[in-house]
Amino acid sequence: MLDTVLLWITKNEKRWLADLKSWLAIPSVSAQTEHDSDTRLAAEWVADRLGALGMRAQIISTPRHPCVLATTPDDLCASDAPHVLLYGHYDVQPPEPLDLWQTPPFAGEVRDGQLFARGASDDKGQVHAHIAALTAWREIDQRFPCRVTMLLEGEEEIGSPNLMAVIREHAAELRAARIVLISDSNQFAAGVPAITVGLRGLVYFQITVTAANSDLHSGLYGGAVANAANVLVDVLGKLHDAQGRVTIPGFYDDVQAVSAEEARMWKTLPFDEADYLRGLGLRATYGEAGYSTLTRQWARPTLEINGLTSGYQGPGAKTVLPCLASAKVSCRLVPNQDPRKIAAAFKAHLSGLLTQAFGAAAQIQIEELGAGSPPALTPTDSPAMRAGARALEIGFGTKPIFMRDGGSIPVVNWFKETLGLDTIMVGFGLPDDHIHAPNEKIDLANYYAGVRTVAALYDELGRVLT
């Protein structure tokens, strides 16, 4: 039956594309309140599509944007069919700056085999691959090869503030699943499909340094009182040593070493550092000494300054001592690191640096933004993971690799902690898809291969999870 479904998918490629473009045309920008009605419209769009397949679809309201929860009814799958939970999101990042887009961000333009639109890769395009695959199964076999529940949220791009409440409220239904699927990730490279088995965790801070009670004339007060900007850059500059290592005591204590098997696999990957640098407009990489670029990105923790604000930044000169300076700082964490432990160590170390260098001349406030996200690492030898590898080979025509991702998907840990479920991350994006940036796109060959992969994956899971 799968062969017939795959043929049907290929025959209907133009249909899938048109349907996806209609979803992408809805500007479901969760961060911008002027798009609140559009975000709900995008939820209604996908609920209607899933309902048309015969799934029981409901829109679950939250204090901000709704979730969509849809489940295969008993008469559309075998009575003993295993239960699979798909998580994804239908909200998108703001498209600004608009002047950098070659075509309007919600127009869904196709150029040179690429579909350009906000959400094309992150995450509407990848979620739609599942909708298209399930549609093909429904039209060919009248049923699905396994029981499927979809949980799609509209707040992923703003930190999923209400998702955990929805998961807890529907835990009994969701816990019936055997495995979670997420398609919100990349292949390693074009022609190198991959399953993502590791994610870094995250803690994020807002740092504010206060000196005087107002900005001061630099001639009258310079050299006599603390300059908040000087204080901030001084303490931030001490957070790394000359080898690129983070200086926070205990920062590396719990870091899990990369296994010999993973290290061997990574060395075989078609990674060209010269091409990597050219794509970034750089002449050299930089980071913790003694590690390869891939290892730094996937398996080493980091501390990065994400933003700095202080003083006069208008045209011309203004001789002023800023009374306030602020920074946003994030730490990416790797397996075995605890976000709570790292956050406490960060706050203590930064406060100590300020006191040591400036005493009472300035004050520092450190606010943790969000609850933090632990790292995740999924075993590669489970039946479900092997099924995922077989499905990717069917969809893309070549064996996949197992890789990690330097980013964070907090919901992976939420599903594990709340429901006891492992996650398979099978994505169809490419590293150059410009997610969160102007001219976001998805390669259509990858999208269609993704539809085939998903169709095969549900078939494989329907057999190996029984």
C-alpha positions as MATLAB code, in Angstrom:
seq = 'MLDTVLLWITKNEKRWLADLKSWLAIPSVSAQTEHDSDTRLAAEWVADRLGALGMRAQIISTPRHPCVLATTPDDLCASDAPHVLLYGHYDVQPPEPLDLWQTPPFAGEVRDGQLFARGASDDKGQVHAHIAALTAWREIDQRFPCRVTMLLEGEEEIGSPNLMAVIREHAAELRAARIVLISDSNQFAAGVPAITVGLRGLVYFQITVTAANSDLHSGLYGGAVANAANVLVDVLGKLHDAQGRVTIPGFYDDVQAVSAEEARMWKTLPFDEADYLRGLGLRATYGEAGYSTLTRQWARPTLEINGLTSGYQGPGAKTVLPCLASAKVSCRLVPNQDPRKIAAAFKAHLSGLLTQAFGAAAQIQIEELGAGSPPALTPTDSPAMRAGARALEIGFGTKPIFMRDGGSIPVVNWFKETLGLDTIMVGFGLPDDHIHAPNEKIDLANYYAGVRTVAALYDELGRVLT';
ca = [
       0.000    0.000    0.000;
       2.861    2.402    0.774;
       4.090    2.288   -2.840;
       0.670    3.436   -4.045;
       0.588    6.219   -1.456;
       4.032    7.415   -2.565;
       2.912    7.483   -6.205;
      -0.163    9.485   -5.196;
       2.027   11.971   -3.330;
       4.159   12.538   -6.429;
       1.115   12.872   -8.684;
      -0.366   15.569   -6.424;
       2.711   17.752   -5.820;
       1.130   20.863   -7.358;
      -1.901   20.376   -5.131;
       0.187   20.148   -1.965;
       2.086   23.279   -2.974;
      -1.069   25.298   -3.593;
      -2.505   24.217   -0.253;
       0.682   25.113    1.614;
       0.794   28.536   -0.041;
      -2.731   29.263    1.150;
      -1.610   28.620    4.762;
       1.562   30.665    4.354;
      -0.539   33.594    3.117;
      -1.996   33.991    6.630;
       0.395   36.278    8.599;
       0.223   34.409   11.909;
       2.851   36.558   13.659;
       2.354   35.652   17.306;
       4.573   38.433   18.674;
       2.560   41.273   17.114;
      -0.869   41.964   18.574;
      -2.085   43.474   15.317;
      -1.885   39.932   13.898;
      -3.848   38.237   16.691;
      -6.839   37.660   14.405;
      -4.534   36.284   11.687;
      -2.979   33.882   14.153;
      -6.392   32.530   15.101;
      -7.271   32.314   11.393;
      -4.197   30.139   10.836;
      -5.367   27.856   13.668;
      -8.805   27.616   12.100;
      -7.226   26.862    8.701;
      -5.333   23.833    9.984;
      -8.226   22.642   12.171;
     -10.465   22.693    9.095;
      -7.922   20.695    7.063;
      -7.558   18.048    9.764;
     -11.296   17.885   10.292;
     -11.771   17.297    6.565;
      -9.548   14.208    6.925;
     -11.970   12.814    9.483;
      -9.858   13.681   12.518;
     -11.509   15.015   15.646;
     -10.134   18.566   15.616;
     -10.632   21.206   18.289;
      -9.279   24.692   18.871;
      -8.137   25.167   22.471;
      -8.139   28.788   23.588;
      -5.342   30.141   25.789;
      -4.681   33.625   27.233;
      -2.862   34.465   23.986;
      -3.033   32.241   20.909;
      -4.898   28.934   20.570;
      -3.609   25.408   20.208;
      -5.078   22.937   17.737;
      -5.558   19.372   18.967;
      -6.689   16.717   16.476;
      -6.883   12.940   16.899;
      -7.613   10.011   14.596;
     -10.970    8.446   15.516;
     -11.275    4.702   16.075;
     -12.850    3.966   12.713;
      -9.915    5.443   10.742;
      -7.210    3.078   12.002;
      -6.848   -0.491   13.212;
      -8.059   -1.122   16.743;
      -4.551   -2.095   17.858;
      -2.763    0.632   15.889;
      -0.004    2.371   17.890;
      -0.527    5.988   18.856;
       1.862    8.695   17.574;
       1.881   12.328   18.749;
       2.975   15.063   16.331;
       3.959   18.445   17.778;
       4.461   21.552   15.659;
       3.631   25.240   15.522;
       1.735   27.427   13.108;
       2.889   30.843   14.353;
       5.755   32.631   12.631;
       8.409   35.218   13.365;
       7.845   38.892   12.465;
       8.892   39.460    8.831;
      10.716   42.753    9.448;
      12.826   44.298    7.970;
      10.426   44.186    5.036;
      12.714   46.039    2.616;
      15.149   43.106    2.625;
      12.604   40.656    1.210;
      12.883   40.087   -2.528;
       9.156   39.285   -2.656;
       6.419   39.975   -0.072;
       6.880   37.719    2.984;
       3.425   36.145    2.809;
       3.089   35.864   -0.970;
       4.526   32.335   -1.253;
       6.664   32.985   -4.340;
       8.490   30.112   -6.052;
      11.909   30.885   -7.546;
      14.429   28.331   -8.797;
      12.740   25.465   -7.004;
      12.513   27.330   -3.684;
       9.326   28.485   -1.969;
       9.884   31.869   -0.297;
       7.604   32.967    2.553;
       7.697   33.555    6.272;
       6.974   30.158    7.826;
       7.953   28.172    4.716;
      10.541   26.248    6.728;
       9.761   27.291   10.316;
       7.355   25.589   10.778;
       4.296   25.643    8.535;
       6.036   23.975    5.592;
       7.331   21.109    7.699;
       3.993   20.609    9.492;
       2.188   20.709    6.159;
       4.292   17.762    4.965;
       2.452   15.716    7.610;
      -0.939   17.048    6.521;
      -0.200   16.164    2.894;
       1.071   12.685    3.806;
      -1.987   11.917    5.948;
      -4.221   13.204    3.166;
      -2.563   10.787    0.740;
      -3.041    7.859    3.135;
      -6.689    8.798    3.672;
      -7.422    9.062   -0.047;
      -5.646    5.837   -1.022;
      -6.356    3.530    1.915;
      -9.337    5.328    3.499;
      -7.542    4.932    6.842;
      -4.287    5.841    8.558;
      -1.488    3.318    9.241;
      -1.384    4.381   12.903;
      -3.382    6.500   15.310;
      -2.203   10.113   15.063;
      -2.692   13.011   17.449;
      -1.549   16.459   16.336;
      -0.799   19.195   18.862;
      -0.064   22.454   17.051;
       0.541   25.645   19.003;
       0.459   29.323   18.086;
       2.998   30.635   20.600;
       6.251   28.812   19.888;
       7.909   31.955   18.554;
       7.123   33.817   21.803;
       8.351   31.109   24.156;
       5.280   28.842   24.426;
       3.938   30.535   27.594;
       0.695   28.542   27.636;
       1.680   25.226   26.073;
       2.499   23.447   29.328;
      -0.973   24.223   30.680;
      -2.520   22.659   27.561;
      -0.263   19.603   27.821;
      -1.198   19.099   31.473;
      -4.897   19.603   30.776;
      -4.852   16.952   28.035;
      -2.147   14.730   29.548;
      -4.343   11.626   29.737;
      -5.035   11.737   26.010;
      -1.486   12.684   25.024;
       0.112   10.086   27.290;
      -1.568    7.364   25.236;
       0.996    8.012   22.496;
       4.089    5.840   22.185;
       6.376    8.422   20.624;
       6.467   12.131   19.748;
       7.346   13.374   16.262;
       8.653   16.877   15.604;
       9.445   18.272   12.162;
      11.007   21.631   13.025;
      14.649   20.999   12.182;
      17.105   20.701    9.319;
      18.920   18.175    7.261;
      22.666   18.323    7.725;
      23.052   19.632    4.161;
      21.416   19.334    0.765;
      21.370   15.637   -0.104;
      22.287   14.603    3.464;
      19.031   13.864    5.347;
      19.316   13.640    9.099;
      17.557   12.811   12.328;
      18.337   15.289   15.085;
      19.100   13.384   18.276;
      20.497   16.161   20.464;
      19.548   19.718   21.390;
      21.296   22.251   23.559;
      19.473   23.764   26.502;
      19.166   27.463   27.241;
      19.224   30.007   30.041;
      18.796   33.702   29.277;
      19.530   36.828   31.331;
      18.850   40.543   31.324;
      21.702   42.424   33.053;
      21.322   46.032   34.186;
      24.133   48.120   35.645;
      23.220   51.340   37.505;
      25.674   54.050   38.472;
      24.570   57.679   39.155;
      20.929   58.775   39.320;
      21.194   60.474   35.875;
      23.517   60.728   32.908;
      26.452   63.036   33.685;
      28.709   65.457   31.823;
      31.890   63.561   30.995;
      34.082   66.615   31.566;
      32.677   67.507   34.960;
      32.370   63.964   36.307;
      34.598   61.754   34.153;
      37.190   59.934   36.248;
      35.380   60.705   39.499;
      32.353   58.401   39.320;
      31.595   55.074   37.692;
      30.434   54.977   34.078;
      27.735   52.290   33.799;
      28.810   51.379   30.264;
      32.436   50.937   31.341;
      31.357   48.792   34.279;
      29.194   46.535   32.118;
      31.784   45.890   29.405;
      34.436   45.295   32.057;
      32.514   42.510   33.795;
      31.248   40.993   30.527;
      34.789   40.968   29.166;
      35.875   38.753   32.056;
      33.374   35.984   31.296;
      35.748   34.289   28.811;
      39.453   33.520   29.020;
      42.021   33.688   26.239;
      41.141   30.142   25.104;
      37.463   31.016   24.640;
      36.390   29.111   27.753;
      33.695   30.459   30.068;
      35.211   31.557   33.387;
      32.184   30.828   35.598;
      33.346   28.382   38.315;
      31.824   24.929   37.755;
      30.450   25.812   34.317;
      31.940   22.691   32.693;
      31.686   20.311   35.654;
      28.699   18.319   34.378;
      29.349   18.447   30.630;
      28.865   15.017   29.049;
      31.664   14.036   26.689;
      30.823   13.081   23.120;
      30.826    9.321   22.642;
      33.497    7.763   20.471;
      30.814    6.597   18.018;
      29.370   10.080   17.634;
      32.808   11.611   17.226;
      33.617    9.071   14.511;
      30.361    9.774   12.685;
      30.849   13.538   12.792;
      34.262   13.221   11.175;
      32.678   11.486    8.175;
      30.150   14.265    7.539;
      30.592   16.391    4.404;
      31.452   19.551    6.322;
      33.645   22.017    4.427;
      34.873   24.721    6.787;
      35.955   26.970    3.923;
      32.421   26.890    2.467;
      31.012   27.445    5.939;
      33.123   30.578    6.357;
      32.328   31.895    2.889;
      28.615   31.599    3.555;
      29.030   33.715    6.692;
      31.374   36.285    5.156;
      34.126   35.331    7.626;
      37.803   34.468    7.313;
      38.178   32.301   10.408;
      36.122   30.475   13.026;
      36.381   31.337   16.697;
      35.488   29.523   19.884;
      36.621   27.257   22.673;
      40.125   26.025   21.904;
      40.685   22.345   21.181;
      37.354   21.508   19.530;
      36.122   21.271   15.955;
      33.461   23.630   14.635;
      30.745   20.959   14.660;
      31.629   19.893   18.191;
      31.486   23.499   19.374;
      28.062   23.952   17.768;
      26.520   20.677   18.892;
      28.200   19.438   22.049;
      29.927   22.297   23.895;
      28.217   24.887   26.112;
      28.461   28.575   25.328;
      27.929   32.010   26.827;
      27.031   34.741   24.333;
      26.190   38.431   24.567;
      23.015   38.902   22.531;
      22.576   42.643   22.919;
      24.111   45.766   24.505;
      22.424   49.079   25.271;
      23.842   52.201   26.916;
      24.448   55.891   26.484;
      24.066   58.175   23.495;
      23.721   56.494   20.115;
      22.423   59.301   17.896;
      24.333   61.212   15.211;
      27.364   63.266   16.149;
      28.975   63.496   19.582;
      27.524   63.795   23.047;
      29.980   63.771   25.938;
      28.053   61.878   28.550;
      28.602   59.263   31.258;
      25.673   56.816   31.029;
      23.970   56.092   34.321;
      22.457   52.871   32.963;
      23.813   50.044   30.830;
      22.150   46.754   29.988;
      22.947   43.525   28.199;
      21.149   40.374   27.193;
      23.194   37.207   27.663;
      22.369   33.591   26.833;
      24.013   30.306   27.745;
      23.528   27.242   25.537;
      23.821   24.068   27.588;
      24.699   20.475   26.695;
      23.653   17.091   28.148;
      24.002   16.756   31.933;
      24.099   20.517   32.538;
      21.303   21.811   34.785;
      19.861   25.237   33.823;
      19.124   26.062   37.487;
      22.678   25.295   38.564;
      24.172   27.301   35.698;
      21.851   30.259   36.347;
      22.841   30.393   40.024;
      26.548   30.160   39.179;
      26.216   32.886   36.524;
      24.527   35.330   38.909;
      27.046   34.711   41.703;
      30.038   35.048   39.396;
      28.857   38.250   37.710;
      28.003   39.885   41.033;
      31.407   38.887   42.358;
      33.210   40.382   39.356;
      31.435   43.698   39.811;
      32.107   43.878   43.553;
      35.765   42.949   43.088;
      36.414   45.596   40.443;
      34.081   48.453   41.415;
      32.982   47.896   44.999;
      29.969   50.087   45.797;
      30.548   52.459   42.850;
      27.875   50.685   40.761;
      25.068   48.199   41.237;
      24.088   45.231   39.114;
      20.703   43.577   38.642;
      20.456   40.174   36.950;
      17.045   38.981   35.808;
      16.507   35.523   34.373;
      14.182   35.642   31.365;
      12.053   32.515   31.119;
      12.329   29.289   33.068;
      15.274   27.904   31.131;
      15.366   24.818   28.977;
      17.375   21.672   29.719;
      19.409   19.990   26.966;
      18.113   16.811   25.329;
      19.784   13.707   23.911;
      17.732   10.855   22.419;
      19.057    7.266   22.094;
      19.631    6.197   18.488;
      19.055    2.450   18.902;
      15.306    2.350   19.598;
      12.814    0.711   17.185;
      11.179    4.100   16.570;
      14.508    5.734   15.728;
      15.389    2.933   13.316;
      11.944    3.369   11.730;
      12.694    7.050   11.282;
      15.959    6.235    9.534;
      14.254    3.804    7.161;
      11.549    6.367    6.364;
      14.087    9.057    5.527;
      15.883    6.668    3.212;
      12.583    5.962    1.431;
      11.726    9.657    1.200;
      15.121   11.019    0.148;
      16.655    8.001   -1.546;
      19.756    7.942    0.653;
      20.629    6.800    4.166;
      20.310    9.531    6.807;
      22.820   10.477    9.469;
      22.283   11.229   13.142;
      23.202   14.769   14.134;
      22.750   17.229   16.935;
      21.455   20.798   16.769;
      22.926   23.748   18.604;
      19.489   25.247   19.208;
      16.844   24.498   21.812;
      13.321   23.044   21.603;
      12.058   23.131   25.208;
       8.971   21.066   24.435;
      11.155   17.969   23.890;
      11.947   17.954   27.603;
       8.399   18.871   28.546;
       7.058   15.802   26.757;
       9.652   13.621   28.470;
       9.099   15.046   31.953;
       5.299   15.379   31.786;
       4.294   12.434   29.586;
       7.337   10.142   29.709;
       7.636   10.223   25.895;
      10.777   10.305   23.773;
      10.889   12.423   20.636;
      12.062   11.787   17.084;
      13.065   14.988   15.299;
      12.760   14.474   11.555;
      13.099   17.776    9.718;
      13.217   18.817    6.078;
      14.774   22.268    6.212;
      18.262   23.309    5.152;
      20.788   25.388    7.096;
      20.453   28.203    4.542;
      16.644   28.509    4.786;
      16.963   31.943    6.464;
      14.547   31.088    9.260;
      13.820   34.162   11.431;
      15.406   36.310    8.695;
      14.262   37.977    5.467;
      13.747   35.669    2.487;
      12.914   32.554    4.481;
      12.417   29.613    2.117;
      12.081   25.880    1.813;
      13.545   23.811   -0.991;
      10.576   22.229   -2.772;
      12.476   19.034   -3.562;
      13.071   18.664    0.173;
       9.452   19.475    0.981;
       8.155   16.788   -1.405;
      10.763   14.333   -0.087;
       9.514   15.267    3.377;
       5.940   14.363    2.437;
       7.163   10.969    1.188;
       9.243   10.501    4.331;
       6.311   11.231    6.623;
       4.039    8.858    4.709;
       6.642    6.115    5.100;
       7.317    7.008    8.733;
       3.692    6.594    9.821;
       3.659    3.249    7.993;
       6.893    2.115    9.673;
       5.746    3.210   13.126;
       2.429    1.484   12.607;
       4.325   -1.789   12.319;
       7.280   -1.506   14.730;
       5.385    0.031   17.682;
       2.680   -2.646   17.860;
];
